[in-house]
Amino acid sequence: MTFWLARINNYRYRLGLLIGCVIVTIHLVTILPVILPQINGRTTFFTPYTQWLSMNLTGLGVFYFMAIPILASLSSAQIISDDLRSGFFWQINRHKKIWQYALTTQLIAAISGALTVMLPLALDFIVLWCVLPNITPNIFLNYGNSIFPGLTFFADLYYTHPALLVMIYLLISGVVGAGFAVFSSLVAVYINNRFATLSAGFVISMMLTILAVQSSNPMLQSPVLLASEIGLKAVPNFMPTVLATIIGFIIMAVIHYLGVKRRFNV
């Protein structure tokens, strides 16, 4: 454990987190000076639940969620790419079993990618929660926020337990970030190109987003659209989505392991 903790202690593996925090800071600096003077008793419209980045999909919100694949890739998901470039990959695999190395690097990528995406969003919400009135949204006054069943998972929670819905979407965003980080790590095993490793997830995400927006079928989805609390298109049922996510992680784990094994045997 100490060995791997020392390995992830690299500033390059925190670039995604830094960029995410910069985006959140710009969001806060941009909206707070505008909305604070307007509160004056209008607490229903300006609450942390209506203004945090996942609900306030203006330019910065869209930019953040579209950038999730790149942010997640700029994490400890780069470890295996660095190991292959430096030759350390073959040295470490003389002392560890291949499956152990593959599993460890995937877990590190997943946890790092999840935290890279979740922490800036959590910071954004916490700051707004400390500054704005903690008022539960009203189903009539906040009707224009596009939180409807079929567009948002567990939409009813928005008008009853909004903090719980925030936590659910923080978790969903983290899972999406973990998925893209693992995918970046997987690509690194097969392609010796850092740019391709960092951008492959973003390219695929953009293609899926375009297809999802053009289609009315809720089963055709983009992960970055599912990560946002405000509904941009109809969402599929939650349990099939969870099942598909688990299957996706298993498939990536198997492909990643096969790639690591192939590399080691070359």
Steps between C-alpha positions, in 0.01 A plus 500: 500500500781741591663428164190597303428805717851623427445438130181705472661791684574677173375848412416390144242260640316792660474720192141391433402586856672838473325585174165392647554725802589791272174451307303488826676811630413690183140382538478624858673830430270555202160426658531604865555875443195494270249301706589607857367857456183357343403265784320757715247244619477310167651195662310248289682595182851526640589189700800268473269241342405731213840663444768231534687405185302184425179705494636820349589368157605827343828522309719392793270216601492355150877545472562316827286199417627478144856512639445212745677244274812718482491597869470134600787404269725766659514295819685195624360321196828609336706264717497207260585727207798638694609148598500387138694805387764469771536123481398468865205289383724200432700545819198510729337203331802287589406544865120510475254274326353642180143490627603682820664781303203526261246503784697751709551745215133478410387561858736796529372640169136453603536658846717783371266573208196498727655740752631727224145553373311492832712728718466821292123447474480437875705814564266702280192378687652542848600861434152580369342316793701719739400822324148456363179420693459128556140488378339191346391575140128551445326286240304800369744789534795296371306323226724652233811317624434201270498247785234256386454122526648350186759777466672464838560190711291512820356837399249501787787535747572847364184632666522291818865412578713706257823441695459125447453557127818709496691213663355253251613712206840555655530122513377463140754760387769310688406172331513671160840646586621157616383345175686748283814468714496121467439536125800734473714246687374228266586701188852558634561124501431473127610838359840658562379856461434729796270728302285204392492374859372832632261584217346164400232517768414858408462417129277201570300703752438777248387249238261335746370840613422607143326169428307515829379856443387415148313188611177482699584149625587527874719189472740685270689704756822684564659454845562873538128573447408253773746667739310829500211546743302721264339292229624563146319198356290208621692264727461121499381304801748515784559128569571407134742795495677364810516153346638635172761698694614193694525298178696783338753505786538121484561510124760776539668305783531188283631693198742688723632176652545342157689808384731495805563127451575554130741782577685298762542203266640708213 
